[in-house]
Amino acid sequence: MFRPFELFIGLRYSRSRRRNHFISFISLISMLGVMLGVAALIVVLSVMNGFEQELRQRILGMTAHATVSNFDIRVEQWPRLADQVAGHPHVIGTAPYIEGEAIFRHGRILTGGMLYGVLPAREGQVSEVGQRMVAGRLEDLTDGGYGVVLGKALAEALGVGIGDAVDLMVPQANLTPAGLIPRLRRFRVVGVFEVGMYEYDRTQAFVHLADAARLMSLGDAVSGVRLKLDDVYRAPQVSRDLVQVLDPGYFATDWTRRHANFFRAIRTEKTVMFIILAMIVGVAAFNIVSTLVMVVTDKQGDIAILRTLGASPASIMGVFIVQGVLIGTVGTLAGVAVGVLIALNVETLVPFIERAAGFQFLPADVYYISELPSRLEITDVVRISVLAFALSLLSTLYPAWRAARIDPAEALRYE
């Protein structure tokens, strides 16, 4: 069977027991370095992909894909506006809303948050809050019932549960003979929801649209109409399309604008982490340089004999390139196997480590998400593998070039 000369000698050097065991140890360290670098890159990028996907799902579960309002932030005839935007082929759901800041009070406990007035019958068309209820139902919000649905963390901060009373104050005031009196109304807790994202669970509350309108003195007006689309990534285009057909004074915004800085920061962080962790692979690749330099020094006599037998400098380079590429390839393949295995089981491994260590890695009151999600993408695996292999190949060029420049007569002088 035909085997290239360079491949045969390179593999033979890799399998043989060297006299210098230190070189073998350095080769092993180089291989492990490549493996750890590749595995770390795959795991970290998979976790960041999981974070991005999980955050997008949770944000879009509570936030409409697009919103239509006017510059007065006061839409008088919202049914007409809802019918108008529903005519767009990519709009699959519409619902009116009222939005405003509020202060929640229970006993002596005061805390701020966002108050949303919604129609329970239509809210399910644009958000998932009705599916996230852990107590009560969103449908328990009725016109004139003055019920409120709180986020779980907000309810815990107030120390309330189903049936308890909560006073809601809005940043408006009524003018009376006694002076300005803050606008306040007592509501009864009829439900608690949990999204699993502290930003929403701690700050948001929902009441019936009519109750919110009375509390904020809006009459029949609303803040705008929220939309759900058949494809979330079409939101910018749909927003531009709607602006062209809406009456003057109306504008449309979408989730990519509201959370643009947030998702841009995630992508930037992902890029920076890739660069930083790629340096680990680079350091391991430089270890291949030192390994092959020592091998070249150790094999000077063998190289000189091969040259006297007719081996060309290019063939000598090929021998050591094969040896270095073998180290890099084995390290890369092992790193891919370990990294993929960990990335696919992160959601199982992390709770086990937390139970064993006795602490939580991501406290819910500090981080947006208290779990560690993972999403493995084949493009990341391919990109990391190609990077590791390319760095390993580049690391072999100098030692191989140095081996090709050995003068046979000089090397055999003292043999």
PADRENSE-458347 format. One record per residue (C-alpha): x, y, z; residue in one letter. Coordinates in Angstrom, 3 decimals, decimal comma, m for minus. Example, Ala and Ser with C-alpha at 12.3 -4.5 7.8 and 13.67 -1.06 7.14 Angstrom:
2
{pt {12,300; m4,500; 7,800}; a}
{pt {13,670; m1,060; 7,140}; s}
//
This chain:
415
{pt {0,000; 0,000; 0,000}; m}
{pt {1,341; 3,415; m0,987}; f}
{pt {2,066; 5,796; 1,838}; r}
{pt {3,821; 9,158; 1,377}; p}
{pt {7,332; 9,184; 2,767}; f}
{pt {6,687; 12,260; 4,922}; e}
{pt {3,523; 10,791; 6,423}; l}
{pt {5,218; 7,456; 7,186}; f}
{pt {8,195; 9,025; 8,984}; i}
{pt {6,058; 11,630; 10,788}; g}
{pt {3,683; 8,985; 12,174}; l}
{pt {6,632; 6,766; 13,106}; r}
{pt {8,200; 9,600; 15,110}; y}
{pt {4,864; 10,212; 16,820}; s}
{pt {4,455; 6,551; 17,852}; r}
{pt {8,044; 5,831; 18,822}; s}
{pt {9,312; 5,924; 22,377}; r}
{pt {11,688; 8,837; 22,519}; r}
{pt {14,837; 8,781; 24,576}; r}
{pt {13,866; 12,132; 26,012}; n}
{pt {10,668; 11,587; 27,992}; h}
{pt {10,456; 15,317; 28,681}; f}
{pt {9,617; 15,902; 24,997}; i}
{pt {6,810; 13,360; 25,251}; s}
{pt {5,484; 15,171; 28,309}; f}
{pt {5,522; 18,537; 26,510}; i}
{pt {3,704; 16,965; 23,549}; s}
{pt {1,015; 15,687; 25,909}; l}
{pt {0,695; 19,105; 27,555}; i}
{pt {0,351; 20,749; 24,132}; s}
{pt {m2,372; 18,283; 23,161}; m}
{pt {m4,231; 18,838; 26,433}; l}
{pt {m3,908; 22,603; 26,009}; g}
{pt {m5,544; 22,481; 22,583}; v}
{pt {m8,251; 20,170; 23,934}; m}
{pt {m9,071; 22,441; 26,899}; l}
{pt {m9,071; 25,564; 24,747}; g}
{pt {m11,422; 24,054; 22,170}; v}
{pt {m13,717; 22,597; 24,839}; a}
{pt {m13,856; 25,902; 26,743}; a}
{pt {m14,708; 27,816; 23,568}; l}
{pt {m17,525; 25,436; 22,648}; i}
{pt {m19,040; 25,435; 26,148}; v}
{pt {m18,842; 29,208; 26,654}; v}
{pt {m20,282; 30,050; 23,227}; l}
{pt {m23,048; 27,477; 23,703}; s}
{pt {m23,984; 28,994; 27,066}; v}
{pt {m24,004; 32,503; 25,569}; m}
{pt {m26,162; 31,271; 22,687}; n}
{pt {m28,505; 29,762; 25,248}; g}
{pt {m28,640; 33,013; 27,213}; f}
{pt {m29,422; 35,011; 24,094}; e}
{pt {m32,160; 32,615; 22,979}; q}
{pt {m33,684; 32,350; 26,454}; e}
{pt {m33,673; 36,106; 26,973}; l}
{pt {m35,234; 36,683; 23,562}; r}
{pt {m37,986; 34,163; 24,270}; q}
{pt {m38,758; 35,578; 27,709}; r}
{pt {m38,637; 39,178; 26,571}; i}
{pt {m40,846; 38,494; 23,573}; l}
{pt {m43,163; 36,461; 25,774}; g}
{pt {m43,921; 39,621; 27,778}; m}
{pt {m43,253; 42,281; 25,152}; t}
{pt {m45,182; 42,731; 21,935}; a}
{pt {m43,312; 42,214; 18,685}; h}
{pt {m44,377; 45,705; 17,612}; a}
{pt {m46,332; 48,611; 19,077}; t}
{pt {m48,380; 51,314; 17,387}; v}
{pt {m49,132; 54,598; 19,139}; s}
{pt {m49,180; 58,326; 18,429}; n}
{pt {m47,060; 61,240; 19,563}; f}
{pt {m49,692; 62,257; 22,134}; d}
{pt {m49,421; 58,748; 23,697}; i}
{pt {m53,205; 58,790; 23,713}; r}
{pt {m55,131; 56,730; 21,168}; v}
{pt {m58,836; 57,597; 21,253}; e}
{pt {m60,329; 55,069; 18,826}; q}
{pt {m58,198; 52,006; 19,347}; w}
{pt {m60,640; 49,467; 17,740}; p}
{pt {m60,347; 51,329; 14,433}; r}
{pt {m56,544; 51,400; 14,748}; l}
{pt {m56,439; 47,685; 15,651}; a}
{pt {m58,545; 46,798; 12,592}; d}
{pt {m56,295; 48,925; 10,402}; q}
{pt {m53,018; 47,309; 11,474}; v}
{pt {m54,571; 43,816; 11,522}; a}
{pt {m54,878; 44,104; 7,752}; g}
{pt {m51,130; 43,651; 7,369}; h}
{pt {m50,396; 40,068; 6,187}; p}
{pt {m47,758; 39,434; 8,891}; h}
{pt {m49,859; 40,665; 11,852}; v}
{pt {m51,559; 37,747; 13,588}; i}
{pt {m52,719; 39,398; 16,814}; g}
{pt {m53,581; 42,834; 18,258}; t}
{pt {m54,431; 44,082; 21,741}; a}
{pt {m54,813; 47,547; 23,310}; p}
{pt {m52,791; 48,535; 26,346}; y}
{pt {m52,303; 51,313; 28,853}; i}
{pt {m48,853; 51,781; 30,322}; e}
{pt {m47,704; 53,873; 33,242}; g}
{pt {m45,536; 54,001; 36,319}; e}
{pt {m47,069; 53,252; 39,684}; a}
{pt {m46,258; 52,900; 43,358}; i}
{pt {m47,544; 49,770; 45,097}; f}
{pt {m48,323; 49,915; 48,812}; r}
{pt {m49,275; 47,232; 51,268}; h}
{pt {m49,236; 48,260; 54,882}; g}
{pt {m45,983; 50,158; 55,372}; r}
{pt {m44,257; 48,576; 52,391}; i}
{pt {m43,826; 50,800; 49,332}; l}
{pt {m42,241; 49,832; 46,022}; t}
{pt {m42,329; 51,131; 42,474}; g}
{pt {m43,085; 49,352; 39,230}; g}
{pt {m44,851; 49,431; 35,884}; m}
{pt {m48,617; 49,168; 35,630}; l}
{pt {m50,253; 47,795; 32,488}; y}
{pt {m53,916; 47,949; 31,622}; g}
{pt {m54,946; 45,050; 29,364}; v}
{pt {m57,992; 43,298; 28,002}; l}
{pt {m57,707; 39,696; 29,277}; p}
{pt {m59,698; 38,368; 26,318}; a}
{pt {m57,200; 39,820; 23,812}; r}
{pt {m53,954; 39,870; 25,776}; e}
{pt {m53,253; 36,227; 24,910}; g}
{pt {m52,920; 37,252; 21,262}; q}
{pt {m49,774; 39,303; 21,924}; v}
{pt {m48,137; 38,014; 25,138}; s}
{pt {m47,714; 34,884; 27,251}; e}
{pt {m48,558; 36,374; 30,639}; v}
{pt {m51,755; 34,299; 30,804}; g}
{pt {m49,664; 31,146; 30,378}; q}
{pt {m47,230; 32,183; 33,115}; r}
{pt {m49,744; 32,355; 35,958}; m}
{pt {m48,714; 30,516; 39,117}; v}
{pt {m51,826; 31,576; 41,055}; a}
{pt {m55,197; 32,802; 39,832}; g}
{pt {m56,011; 33,593; 36,213}; r}
{pt {m55,566; 36,610; 33,991}; l}
{pt {m59,276; 36,311; 33,117}; e}
{pt {m60,077; 37,172; 36,752}; d}
{pt {m59,395; 40,811; 35,833}; l}
{pt {m62,846; 42,314; 35,202}; t}
{pt {m64,152; 45,768; 34,377}; d}
{pt {m64,890; 47,498; 37,676}; g}
{pt {m63,546; 44,605; 39,734}; g}
{pt {m60,313; 46,469; 40,488}; y}
{pt {m58,250; 43,319; 40,539}; g}
{pt {m54,495; 43,240; 39,947}; v}
{pt {m52,102; 40,527; 38,785}; v}
{pt {m48,599; 40,902; 40,224}; l}
{pt {m45,247; 39,440; 39,308}; g}
{pt {m44,131; 36,803; 41,785}; k}
{pt {m41,104; 38,746; 43,043}; a}
{pt {m43,215; 41,910; 43,366}; l}
{pt {m45,854; 40,029; 45,371}; a}
{pt {m43,158; 38,613; 47,644}; e}
{pt {m41,633; 42,074; 48,133}; a}
{pt {m45,034; 43,418; 49,192}; l}
{pt {m45,818; 40,320; 51,233}; g}
{pt {m49,191; 39,760; 49,567}; v}
{pt {m51,060; 36,834; 48,091}; g}
{pt {m54,383; 36,090; 46,431}; i}
{pt {m57,180; 38,150; 47,998}; g}
{pt {m54,935; 40,723; 49,707}; d}
{pt {m55,405; 44,436; 49,108}; a}
{pt {m52,776; 46,592; 47,417}; v}
{pt {m52,967; 50,379; 47,028}; d}
{pt {m51,874; 51,696; 43,631}; l}
{pt {m50,724; 55,285; 43,245}; m}
{pt {m49,938; 56,868; 39,888}; v}
{pt {m47,817; 60,011; 39,259}; p}
{pt {m50,914; 62,171; 38,764}; q}
{pt {m52,957; 64,184; 41,217}; a}
{pt {m56,518; 65,378; 41,742}; n}
{pt {m57,097; 69,037; 42,507}; l}
{pt {m59,384; 69,432; 45,534}; t}
{pt {m60,198; 72,248; 47,967}; p}
{pt {m57,659; 70,651; 50,273}; a}
{pt {m54,979; 70,877; 47,562}; g}
{pt {m53,374; 68,297; 45,319}; l}
{pt {m54,132; 64,729; 46,351}; i}
{pt {m52,283; 61,821; 44,736}; p}
{pt {m54,447; 59,594; 42,584}; r}
{pt {m54,815; 56,353; 44,520}; l}
{pt {m57,034; 53,294; 44,303}; r}
{pt {m57,187; 50,070; 46,297}; r}
{pt {m56,938; 46,884; 44,222}; f}
{pt {m57,329; 43,252; 45,196}; r}
{pt {m54,718; 40,681; 44,173}; v}
{pt {m56,403; 38,137; 41,891}; v}
{pt {m53,341; 36,498; 40,356}; g}
{pt {m49,577; 36,061; 40,395}; v}
{pt {m47,399; 35,340; 37,364}; f}
{pt {m43,798; 34,204; 37,031}; e}
{pt {m41,798; 34,603; 33,845}; v}
{pt {m38,484; 33,536; 35,348}; g}
{pt {m36,930; 36,899; 34,463}; m}
{pt {m36,422; 39,089; 37,509}; y}
{pt {m36,873; 42,340; 35,588}; e}
{pt {m40,487; 41,422; 34,827}; y}
{pt {m41,354; 39,401; 37,930}; d}
{pt {m40,232; 42,234; 40,209}; r}
{pt {m41,608; 45,317; 38,453}; t}
{pt {m44,747; 44,513; 36,448}; q}
{pt {m48,416; 44,371; 37,353}; a}
{pt {m51,561; 44,030; 35,216}; f}
{pt {m55,050; 45,405; 35,735}; v}
{pt {m58,118; 45,540; 33,515}; h}
{pt {m57,922; 48,121; 30,738}; l}
{pt {m61,021; 50,003; 31,953}; a}
{pt {m59,754; 50,126; 35,554}; d}
{pt {m56,408; 51,511; 34,384}; a}
{pt {m58,158; 54,121; 32,254}; a}
{pt {m60,211; 55,292; 35,237}; r}
{pt {m57,168; 55,379; 37,511}; l}
{pt {m55,196; 57,461; 35,003}; m}
{pt {m58,171; 59,560; 33,823}; s}
{pt {m57,830; 58,465; 30,195}; l}
{pt {m61,520; 58,004; 29,500}; g}
{pt {m61,891; 55,744; 26,459}; d}
{pt {m58,316; 56,331; 25,303}; a}
{pt {m55,417; 53,873; 25,506}; v}
{pt {m51,642; 54,188; 25,208}; s}
{pt {m51,519; 52,218; 21,972}; g}
{pt {m52,011; 48,861; 20,301}; v}
{pt {m49,594; 45,965; 20,613}; r}
{pt {m49,015; 43,539; 17,766}; l}
{pt {m47,904; 39,946; 17,388}; k}
{pt {m46,259; 38,885; 14,117}; l}
{pt {m45,862; 35,545; 12,394}; d}
{pt {m42,089; 36,129; 12,266}; d}
{pt {m40,378; 38,172; 14,999}; v}
{pt {m37,479; 39,018; 12,687}; y}
{pt {m39,852; 40,811; 10,310}; r}
{pt {m40,733; 43,340; 13,017}; a}
{pt {m38,584; 46,220; 11,650}; p}
{pt {m39,985; 45,795; 8,142}; q}
{pt {m43,586; 45,512; 9,386}; v}
{pt {m43,125; 48,670; 11,475}; s}
{pt {m41,923; 50,580; 8,418}; r}
{pt {m44,819; 49,257; 6,355}; d}
{pt {m47,389; 50,328; 8,944}; l}
{pt {m46,021; 53,851; 9,194}; v}
{pt {m46,697; 54,264; 5,473}; q}
{pt {m50,418; 53,464; 5,817}; v}
{pt {m51,253; 54,939; 9,246}; l}
{pt {m52,739; 58,376; 9,712}; d}
{pt {m50,337; 61,276; 10,347}; p}
{pt {m49,148; 61,451; 13,948}; g}
{pt {m48,933; 57,691; 14,431}; y}
{pt {m45,683; 55,806; 14,744}; f}
{pt {m44,667; 52,164; 15,092}; a}
{pt {m41,809; 50,709; 17,073}; t}
{pt {m40,645; 47,103; 17,478}; d}
{pt {m38,794; 44,898; 19,922}; w}
{pt {m35,470; 45,273; 18,120}; t}
{pt {m35,503; 49,005; 18,893}; r}
{pt {m36,616; 48,698; 22,476}; r}
{pt {m33,973; 46,103; 23,318}; h}
{pt {m31,385; 46,908; 20,619}; a}
{pt {m28,630; 47,916; 23,055}; n}
{pt {m29,240; 44,854; 25,187}; f}
{pt {m28,917; 42,306; 22,378}; f}
{pt {m26,065; 44,269; 20,789}; r}
{pt {m24,211; 44,054; 24,108}; a}
{pt {m24,736; 40,281; 24,184}; i}
{pt {m23,328; 39,892; 20,664}; r}
{pt {m20,352; 42,098; 21,512}; t}
{pt {m19,671; 40,123; 24,665}; e}
{pt {m19,887; 36,887; 22,687}; k}
{pt {m17,320; 38,177; 20,194}; t}
{pt {m14,967; 39,351; 22,950}; v}
{pt {m15,251; 36,021; 24,777}; m}
{pt {m14,454; 34,189; 21,545}; f}
{pt {m11,301; 36,269; 21,068}; i}
{pt {m10,169; 35,855; 24,683}; i}
{pt {m10,737; 32,102; 24,785}; l}
{pt {m9,176; 31,687; 21,342}; a}
{pt {m5,964; 32,922; 22,966}; m}
{pt {m5,986; 29,762; 25,080}; i}
{pt {m5,868; 27,725; 21,889}; v}
{pt {m3,139; 30,054; 20,637}; g}
{pt {m1,028; 29,462; 23,743}; v}
{pt {m1,466; 25,710; 23,337}; a}
{pt {m0,441; 26,033; 19,678}; a}
{pt {2,727; 27,858; 20,708}; f}
{pt {3,489; 24,876; 22,948}; n}
{pt {3,531; 22,815; 19,752}; i}
{pt {6,321; 25,099; 18,494}; v}
{pt {8,478; 24,420; 21,554}; s}
{pt {7,716; 20,702; 21,342}; t}
{pt {8,767; 20,419; 17,708}; l}
{pt {11,864; 22,573; 18,229}; v}
{pt {13,019; 20,112; 20,893}; m}
{pt {12,140; 17,183; 18,622}; v}
{pt {14,190; 18,723; 15,804}; v}
{pt {17,134; 19,149; 18,162}; t}
{pt {16,758; 15,570; 19,383}; d}
{pt {16,500; 14,167; 15,848}; k}
{pt {19,337; 16,059; 14,167}; q}
{pt {21,240; 12,856; 13,476}; g}
{pt {18,184; 11,193; 11,912}; d}
{pt {17,498; 14,269; 9,790}; i}
{pt {21,087; 14,324; 8,534}; a}
{pt {20,934; 10,624; 7,566}; i}
{pt {17,634; 11,168; 5,720}; l}
{pt {19,203; 14,067; 3,842}; r}
{pt {22,224; 11,993; 2,820}; t}
{pt {19,848; 9,286; 1,564}; l}
{pt {18,260; 11,813; m0,772}; g}
{pt {15,407; 13,386; 1,230}; a}
{pt {14,720; 16,937; 0,102}; s}
{pt {14,310; 19,890; 2,492}; p}
{pt {10,600; 19,956; 1,587}; a}
{pt {10,282; 16,308; 2,637}; s}
{pt {11,968; 17,029; 5,959}; i}
{pt {9,533; 19,901; 6,511}; m}
{pt {6,656; 17,559; 5,710}; g}
{pt {7,797; 15,063; 8,351}; v}
{pt {7,601; 17,585; 11,177}; f}
{pt {4,456; 19,254; 9,851}; i}
{pt {2,763; 15,840; 10,018}; v}
{pt {3,908; 15,394; 13,592}; q}
{pt {2,675; 18,839; 14,693}; g}
{pt {m0,616; 18,548; 12,834}; v}
{pt {m1,202; 15,179; 14,493}; l}
{pt {m0,860; 16,782; 17,932}; i}
{pt {m3,213; 19,592; 16,943}; g}
{pt {m5,748; 17,276; 15,302}; t}
{pt {m5,940; 14,881; 18,247}; v}
{pt {m6,247; 17,816; 20,674}; g}
{pt {m8,939; 19,457; 18,519}; t}
{pt {m11,001; 16,287; 18,134}; l}
{pt {m10,753; 15,537; 21,850}; a}
{pt {m11,718; 19,128; 22,669}; g}
{pt {m14,722; 18,986; 20,340}; v}
{pt {m15,878; 15,724; 21,938}; a}
{pt {m15,510; 17,059; 25,500}; v}
{pt {m16,969; 20,473; 24,650}; g}
{pt {m20,020; 19,065; 22,858}; v}
{pt {m20,641; 16,582; 25,672}; l}
{pt {m20,553; 19,328; 28,324}; i}
{pt {m22,562; 21,810; 26,222}; a}
{pt {m25,348; 19,282; 25,716}; l}
{pt {m25,533; 18,552; 29,457}; n}
{pt {m24,953; 21,986; 31,033}; v}
{pt {m28,524; 22,194; 32,329}; e}
{pt {m27,990; 18,889; 34,152}; t}
{pt {m24,432; 19,452; 35,369}; l}
{pt {m24,916; 22,939; 36,834}; v}
{pt {m27,753; 22,013; 39,269}; p}
{pt {m25,693; 19,011; 40,386}; f}
{pt {m22,660; 21,238; 41,066}; i}
{pt {m24,862; 23,799; 42,858}; e}
{pt {m26,287; 21,108; 45,144}; r}
{pt {m22,818; 19,717; 45,828}; a}
{pt {m21,279; 23,146; 46,478}; a}
{pt {m24,265; 24,486; 48,395}; g}
{pt {m24,671; 27,809; 46,576}; f}
{pt {m26,395; 29,197; 43,477}; q}
{pt {m24,288; 30,432; 40,558}; f}
{pt {m26,912; 32,870; 39,236}; l}
{pt {m29,102; 34,394; 41,985}; p}
{pt {m32,447; 35,548; 40,563}; a}
{pt {m32,232; 38,965; 42,243}; d}
{pt {m28,903; 39,712; 40,524}; v}
{pt {m29,126; 38,154; 37,070}; y}
{pt {m31,822; 38,326; 34,416}; y}
{pt {m31,966; 34,525; 34,285}; i}
{pt {m31,346; 32,314; 37,310}; s}
{pt {m30,653; 29,189; 35,239}; e}
{pt {m27,753; 28,365; 32,933}; l}
{pt {m29,144; 27,528; 29,481}; p}
{pt {m27,108; 26,098; 26,612}; s}
{pt {m27,652; 26,054; 22,871}; r}
{pt {m25,068; 24,242; 20,766}; l}
{pt {m24,676; 25,543; 17,221}; e}
{pt {m22,848; 23,474; 14,615}; i}
{pt {m21,444; 26,641; 13,018}; t}
{pt {m19,622; 27,498; 16,250}; d}
{pt {m18,177; 23,980; 16,473}; v}
{pt {m16,936; 24,134; 12,877}; v}
{pt {m15,490; 27,619; 13,319}; r}
{pt {m13,648; 26,655; 16,519}; i}
{pt {m12,321; 23,424; 14,974}; s}
{pt {m11,018; 25,241; 11,905}; v}
{pt {m9,369; 27,888; 14,105}; l}
{pt {m7,640; 25,289; 16,288}; a}
{pt {m6,460; 23,291; 13,286}; f}
{pt {m5,183; 26,419; 11,503}; a}
{pt {m3,231; 27,564; 14,574}; l}
{pt {m1,760; 24,080; 14,991}; s}
{pt {m0,696; 24,040; 11,348}; l}
{pt {0,905; 27,490; 11,570}; l}
{pt {2,777; 26,422; 14,700}; s}
{pt {4,565; 23,673; 12,778}; t}
{pt {6,027; 25,903; 10,070}; l}
{pt {8,993; 27,376; 11,956}; y}
{pt {10,239; 24,092; 13,528}; p}
{pt {9,784; 22,303; 10,188}; a}
{pt {11,660; 25,071; 8,345}; w}
{pt {14,441; 24,880; 10,930}; r}
{pt {14,682; 21,107; 10,442}; a}
{pt {14,950; 21,547; 6,673}; a}
{pt {17,919; 23,911; 7,097}; r}
{pt {20,044; 21,412; 9,066}; i}
{pt {23,369; 20,783; 7,366}; d}
{pt {23,987; 16,972; 7,218}; p}
{pt {27,768; 17,310; 7,453}; a}
{pt {27,564; 19,561; 10,493}; e}
{pt {25,014; 17,354; 12,212}; a}
{pt {27,056; 14,123; 11,662}; l}
{pt {30,426; 15,615; 12,600}; r}
{pt {30,357; 14,283; 16,149}; y}
{pt {28,304; 11,129; 15,521}; e}
//
